Amino acid sequence: MKKLYSLAQIQKQNLIYWHTSYKTIRKYVDYYQHILKPIKTGKRSGSRYYIEEKNLKEFVRMFENNELNF
């Protein structure tokens, strides 16, 4: 079964350890959505983002190895 993380869980568990604010993590999800592949539920202010564990680990690995393209 796939493990999904909400952005709040990512922030609280420091899974993206180089940024700790929710707003910054949200910007990362918007900018790197081709890597993170977020699952978005809801609309407007009620929207929630969920990230699969494998995509999150791949993103962290790419960041640590300077493989992210801006």
C-alpha positions as a Markdown table, in Angstrom:
| # | Residue | x | y | z |
|---|---|---|---|---|
| 1 | Met | 0.0 | 0.0 | 0.0 |
| 2 | Lys | 1.2 | 3.5 | -0.9 |
| 3 | Lys | 2.1 | 5.8 | 2.0 |
| 4 | Leu | 0.8 | 9.4 | 1.5 |
| 5 | Tyr | 2.0 | 12.4 | 3.3 |
| 6 | Ser | 0.1 | 15.7 | 3.7 |
| 7 | Leu | 2.1 | 18.9 | 3.6 |
| 8 | Ala | 1.5 | 19.4 | 7.3 |
| 9 | Gln | 3.0 | 15.9 | 8.0 |
| 10 | Ile | 6.0 | 16.7 | 5.8 |
| 11 | Gln | 6.6 | 19.9 | 7.8 |
| 12 | Lys | 6.1 | 18.3 | 11.2 |
| 13 | Gln | 8.3 | 15.3 | 10.5 |
| 14 | Asn | 11.0 | 17.5 | 8.7 |
| 15 | Leu | 10.9 | 15.2 | 5.6 |
| 16 | Ile | 12.1 | 18.2 | 3.5 |
| 17 | Tyr | 14.6 | 19.1 | 6.2 |
| 18 | Trp | 16.2 | 22.2 | 4.7 |
| 19 | His | 12.9 | 24.1 | 4.9 |
| 20 | Thr | 10.6 | 24.1 | 7.9 |
| 21 | Ser | 7.8 | 26.5 | 7.0 |
| 22 | Tyr | 4.5 | 25.2 | 5.5 |
| 23 | Lys | 4.5 | 28.1 | 2.9 |
| 24 | Thr | 7.9 | 27.2 | 1.6 |
| 25 | Ile | 7.1 | 23.5 | 1.3 |
| 26 | Arg | 3.9 | 24.5 | -0.6 |
| 27 | Lys | 6.0 | 26.5 | -3.0 |
| 28 | Tyr | 8.3 | 23.6 | -3.6 |
| 29 | Val | 5.3 | 21.4 | -4.4 |
| 30 | Asp | 4.0 | 23.9 | -6.9 |
| 31 | Tyr | 7.3 | 24.4 | -8.6 |
| 32 | Tyr | 8.5 | 20.7 | -8.6 |
| 33 | Gln | 5.1 | 19.1 | -9.3 |
| 34 | His | 6.7 | 17.1 | -12.2 |
| 35 | Ile | 8.8 | 15.3 | -9.6 |
| 36 | Leu | 6.6 | 15.3 | -6.5 |
| 37 | Lys | 3.4 | 14.5 | -8.4 |
| 38 | Pro | 1.0 | 15.8 | -5.8 |
| 39 | Ile | -2.5 | 14.5 | -5.4 |
| 40 | Lys | -4.8 | 17.5 | -4.9 |
| 41 | Thr | -8.1 | 17.3 | -3.2 |
| 42 | Gly | -10.7 | 20.1 | -2.7 |
| 43 | Lys | -10.8 | 23.5 | -4.3 |
| 44 | Arg | -9.6 | 27.0 | -3.3 |
| 45 | Ser | -9.0 | 27.4 | 0.4 |
| 46 | Gly | -10.1 | 23.9 | 1.1 |
| 47 | Ser | -7.5 | 22.2 | -1.0 |
| 48 | Arg | -5.1 | 19.6 | 0.4 |
| 49 | Tyr | -2.0 | 18.2 | -1.2 |
| 50 | Tyr | -0.8 | 14.6 | -0.6 |
| 51 | Ile | 2.6 | 13.3 | -1.8 |
| 52 | Glu | 3.6 | 9.7 | -2.2 |
| 53 | Glu | 6.5 | 8.5 | -0.1 |
| 54 | Lys | 8.5 | 7.2 | -3.2 |
| 55 | Asn | 8.2 | 10.6 | -4.9 |
| 56 | Leu | 9.2 | 12.5 | -1.8 |
| 57 | Lys | 12.3 | 10.3 | -1.3 |
| 58 | Glu | 13.2 | 10.7 | -5.0 |
| 59 | Phe | 12.9 | 14.5 | -4.6 |
| 60 | Val | 15.1 | 14.6 | -1.5 |
| 61 | Arg | 17.7 | 12.3 | -3.3 |
| 62 | Met | 17.7 | 14.6 | -6.3 |
| 63 | Phe | 18.2 | 17.7 | -4.1 |
| 64 | Glu | 21.1 | 16.1 | -2.1 |
| 65 | Asn | 22.8 | 15.2 | -5.4 |
| 66 | Asn | 22.2 | 18.6 | -7.1 |
| 67 | Glu | 20.1 | 17.0 | -9.8 |
| 68 | Leu | 17.1 | 19.4 | -9.7 |
| 69 | Asn | 16.7 | 21.6 | -12.7 |
| 70 | Phe | 15.3 | 25.1 | -12.1 |
